[in-house]
Amino acid sequence: MFKKGAVLALHGLNSTPDDMSSLTDELESAGYAVTAPLLPGAGGGKRLKGVKASGFVDAAMREWNRLSGEGCKAIVGLSLGSMLGAIVASRYKDVGALVMLSPSTNPPGGLAGKLLPYLHWLKPWYSPFRERDLSNPELLRRLQTKYPAIDLGSKEGRDRVIEESRIPTAALVEVMRLQKEMLRALRKVEAPVLAMFGGEDNLVSGSDEERICGALSQRRDAKVVNWRTSCSYKGKSVPSAWAVWFRKSPHCLPCGPEQSHVAKTVVEFLEVACG
């Protein structure tokens, strides 16, 4: 049934493979065999305590080595998963294509985030949501899917979601290490790369696109593939590298209002990159 290839789908830090289901379902319908493993600390919260950057990388490499199937082998990663995908693709030359969904190069919280490696013991938890954030209907819909047993219509339920979605700041320090390793790794990735961003994402910006494309511009042995207009760095086109924005989408691109367009774009890219 699956004849086009195999795809390793890697989820984000505070999520599970369910957050990528709209995309993985589309990939399977298009003929790809999809493996979507649970990474260390999946689901976030207290599960992330003690997880190291090396643990994430080891898990991703282990899953890549287990991937089987005919045809092209590709990686599609969301947020943290995109960082891991870049690192794996830099080490394994049989990666045929890399898709990076919402790859962030900046720590959360601006200047305060940059100080986390030195001050995380003073602030052990980071809360991505506040009460006012939960007035957003689209966010509530996504959270209700993630926490089906919690009544988000009540203040008690919303408070519980805020509590359960907290992230240990020590885990964010590990993500910052992976962000740096991702940028180094991209210089060695030979596979075609598609980076995708959401216009309503408060964790990424145009500077992330610039850093990603800048790292990819330093590649020497990229596989040449012609698709859309490639991304650019300092006014020069970057071969076999693309950046696509979805202006109405949040950080979780496969969860947002443009999820169908996101999924179809990934499939279109893989058809070309793996062809």
VMD Tcl script that draws the C-alpha trace (Angstrom):
set ca {
  {0.00 0.00 0.00}
  {2.76 2.45 0.98}
  {4.96 2.71 -2.10}
  {6.10 6.33 -2.19}
  {8.38 6.22 0.83}
  {8.61 6.43 4.60}
  {8.28 9.52 6.79}
  {9.46 10.01 10.36}
  {7.18 12.57 12.04}
  {8.64 14.19 15.17}
  {6.37 16.20 17.46}
  {7.12 19.28 19.58}
  {8.30 19.78 23.14}
  {4.98 20.27 24.90}
  {2.93 18.01 22.65}
  {2.34 14.50 21.32}
  {2.00 12.90 17.85}
  {-1.73 13.75 18.00}
  {-0.85 17.40 17.28}
  {0.45 16.30 13.88}
  {-2.44 13.97 13.00}
  {-3.92 16.18 10.25}
  {-0.56 16.10 8.50}
  {0.32 12.45 9.10}
  {-3.14 11.38 7.92}
  {-2.62 13.33 4.67}
  {0.80 11.76 4.19}
  {-0.61 8.27 4.64}
  {-3.43 9.04 2.21}
  {-0.79 10.15 -0.30}
  {0.97 6.79 -0.03}
  {3.68 7.35 2.58}
  {4.32 5.03 5.52}
  {4.42 7.30 8.57}
  {6.12 6.61 11.88}
  {5.17 9.11 14.60}
  {6.87 8.10 17.87}
  {6.48 9.52 21.35}
  {9.60 11.49 22.21}
  {10.97 11.75 25.76}
  {8.71 13.91 27.93}
  {5.82 13.70 25.44}
  {2.82 15.65 26.66}
  {4.95 18.15 28.55}
  {4.61 19.24 32.15}
  {6.31 17.15 34.80}
  {7.15 14.50 32.19}
  {9.89 16.81 30.90}
  {11.76 17.03 34.19}
  {15.26 15.64 33.80}
  {15.12 15.23 30.00}
  {18.39 16.28 28.34}
  {19.15 17.48 24.82}
  {21.16 14.33 24.23}
  {18.14 12.23 25.21}
  {15.99 13.90 22.56}
  {18.67 13.42 19.89}
  {19.30 9.78 20.83}
  {15.58 9.03 20.64}
  {15.25 10.66 17.20}
  {18.27 8.80 15.81}
  {16.98 5.53 17.22}
  {13.63 6.03 15.48}
  {15.37 6.91 12.20}
  {17.40 3.71 12.33}
  {14.16 1.77 12.83}
  {12.42 3.42 9.86}
  {11.74 1.02 7.05}
  {9.92 1.12 3.76}
  {10.40 1.43 0.04}
  {11.34 4.61 -1.78}
  {12.35 7.94 -0.31}
  {12.84 8.38 3.43}
  {12.02 11.80 4.87}
  {11.70 13.63 8.18}
  {8.89 16.01 9.09}
  {9.38 17.76 12.42}
  {7.29 20.24 14.41}
  {9.14 22.82 16.54}
  {11.46 20.69 18.73}
  {10.94 17.91 16.18}
  {12.27 20.17 13.41}
  {15.47 20.74 15.40}
  {15.90 17.01 15.88}
  {15.12 16.41 12.20}
  {17.91 18.77 11.15}
  {20.39 17.06 13.47}
  {19.45 13.58 12.22}
  {19.57 14.72 8.58}
  {23.08 16.08 9.10}
  {24.29 12.69 10.33}
  {22.47 10.33 7.97}
  {22.95 10.82 4.24}
  {19.96 8.61 3.39}
  {17.53 11.35 4.49}
  {15.82 12.25 1.22}
  {13.95 15.36 2.38}
  {13.53 17.46 5.52}
  {10.44 19.46 6.47}
  {10.75 21.87 9.41}
  {7.49 23.14 10.86}
  {7.86 26.23 13.09}
  {11.62 25.96 13.64}
  {12.45 28.49 16.35}
  {15.97 29.85 16.81}
  {15.16 32.16 19.73}
  {14.47 31.27 23.38}
  {10.95 32.09 24.62}
  {10.56 35.29 26.61}
  {13.04 37.54 24.81}
  {15.85 38.78 27.07}
  {14.51 36.80 30.03}
  {14.72 33.65 27.91}
  {18.35 34.32 27.04}
  {19.14 34.42 30.76}
  {17.55 31.03 31.44}
  {20.86 29.09 31.43}
  {21.97 31.25 34.36}
  {18.70 31.88 36.21}
  {16.44 28.87 35.53}
  {16.84 27.70 39.12}
  {15.13 30.94 40.25}
  {12.15 30.32 37.94}
  {11.71 26.54 37.68}
  {8.55 26.64 35.51}
  {7.46 28.43 32.35}
  {3.73 28.82 31.58}
  {2.96 29.17 27.85}
  {-0.68 30.10 28.55}
  {-2.36 32.65 30.78}
  {-6.02 33.11 31.58}
  {-6.49 35.83 28.95}
  {-4.96 33.59 26.28}
  {-7.75 31.07 26.82}
  {-10.36 33.50 25.49}
  {-9.13 32.66 21.97}
  {-11.70 30.24 20.44}
  {-9.16 28.55 18.16}
  {-6.75 27.95 21.05}
  {-9.60 26.62 23.19}
  {-10.58 24.21 20.42}
  {-7.04 22.85 20.16}
  {-6.65 22.55 23.93}
  {-10.01 20.82 24.27}
  {-8.79 18.21 21.79}
  {-5.58 17.80 23.77}
  {-7.34 17.71 27.16}
  {-10.73 16.09 26.39}
  {-11.44 15.22 30.03}
  {-11.14 18.84 31.21}
  {-14.06 21.29 31.05}
  {-12.50 24.39 29.52}
  {-15.78 26.24 29.93}
  {-15.07 26.56 33.66}
  {-12.38 28.61 35.37}
  {-11.30 25.52 37.29}
  {-10.79 23.67 34.02}
  {-8.81 26.51 32.46}
  {-6.64 26.80 35.58}
  {-5.94 23.07 35.37}
  {-4.84 23.34 31.72}
  {-2.55 26.25 32.59}
  {-1.04 24.12 35.34}
  {-0.66 20.97 33.23}
  {0.88 22.81 30.26}
  {3.71 24.30 32.32}
  {7.23 23.47 31.11}
  {10.28 23.08 33.36}
  {12.62 25.94 32.50}
  {15.49 23.44 32.73}
  {13.91 21.70 29.70}
  {13.89 25.02 27.83}
  {17.61 25.34 28.49}
  {18.04 21.96 26.76}
  {15.97 23.24 23.82}
  {18.27 26.26 23.56}
  {21.18 23.85 23.21}
  {19.32 22.05 20.44}
  {18.60 25.35 18.66}
  {22.33 26.03 18.42}
  {23.05 22.47 17.32}
  {20.29 22.71 14.69}
  {21.88 25.75 13.05}
  {25.25 24.00 12.93}
  {23.65 20.83 11.59}
  {21.81 22.58 8.75}
  {25.15 23.46 7.16}
  {25.75 19.73 6.64}
  {22.30 18.63 5.47}
  {22.40 17.46 1.85}
  {18.65 16.83 1.49}
  {16.22 19.46 0.16}
  {14.76 21.46 3.07}
  {11.35 23.10 3.48}
  {10.86 25.44 6.46}
  {7.28 26.45 7.29}
  {6.14 29.26 9.57}
  {2.87 30.58 11.01}
  {2.00 34.26 10.90}
  {0.14 33.99 14.24}
  {3.02 32.21 15.95}
  {4.36 34.17 18.93}
  {7.49 31.98 19.10}
  {8.91 32.61 15.61}
  {9.51 35.65 13.43}
  {11.25 36.69 10.25}
  {14.58 36.46 12.07}
  {14.06 32.71 12.40}
  {13.60 32.38 8.64}
  {16.75 34.45 8.09}
  {18.85 32.27 10.42}
  {17.52 29.03 8.94}
  {18.15 30.17 5.36}
  {21.52 31.61 6.40}
  {22.64 28.27 7.80}
  {21.40 26.45 4.68}
  {23.27 28.91 2.46}
  {26.54 27.50 3.83}
  {25.90 23.99 2.48}
  {28.30 22.66 -0.14}
  {26.70 19.40 -1.24}
  {22.95 20.04 -1.31}
  {20.91 17.88 -3.65}
  {19.65 20.15 -6.44}
  {15.84 20.21 -6.67}
  {13.66 22.72 -8.52}
  {10.35 23.59 -6.89}
  {9.09 27.03 -5.96}
  {11.15 30.20 -5.51}
  {13.81 29.26 -2.98}
  {14.51 31.22 0.19}
  {17.23 33.85 0.15}
  {19.98 35.08 2.44}
  {21.62 38.49 2.07}
  {19.93 38.91 -1.28}
  {21.12 35.62 -2.74}
  {18.98 32.60 -3.54}
  {19.68 29.50 -1.41}
  {19.62 26.31 -3.54}
  {17.21 23.52 -2.55}
  {15.85 25.44 0.45}
  {12.40 26.98 0.82}
  {10.55 29.05 3.42}
  {6.75 29.17 3.28}
  {4.51 31.27 5.56}
  {0.90 30.55 6.53}
  {-0.34 33.91 7.70}
  {-3.32 32.72 9.77}
  {-1.57 29.82 11.50}
  {-0.24 29.43 15.07}
  {2.92 27.64 16.22}
  {1.23 24.28 15.80}
  {0.79 24.50 12.03}
  {-0.98 21.12 11.74}
  {-3.49 22.25 14.41}
  {-4.39 25.64 12.96}
  {-7.01 26.97 10.55}
  {-4.75 26.34 7.53}
  {-3.90 22.75 8.48}
  {-5.25 21.36 5.21}
  {-3.11 23.76 3.16}
  {-0.10 22.94 5.36}
  {-0.54 19.20 4.80}
  {-0.99 19.53 1.05}
  {2.10 21.74 0.79}
  {4.20 19.13 2.61}
  {2.93 16.37 0.30}
  {3.61 18.52 -2.77}
  {7.16 19.20 -1.55}
  {7.89 15.53 -0.86}
  {6.63 14.57 -4.32}
  {9.26 16.89 -5.85}
  {12.09 16.36 -3.35}
  {11.78 12.58 -3.43}
  {10.99 12.30 -7.12}
}
mol new
graphics top color blue
foreach p $ca { graphics top sphere $p radius 0.5 }
foreach p [lrange $ca 0 end-1] q [lrange $ca 1 end] { graphics top cylinder $p $q radius 0.2 }
display resetview
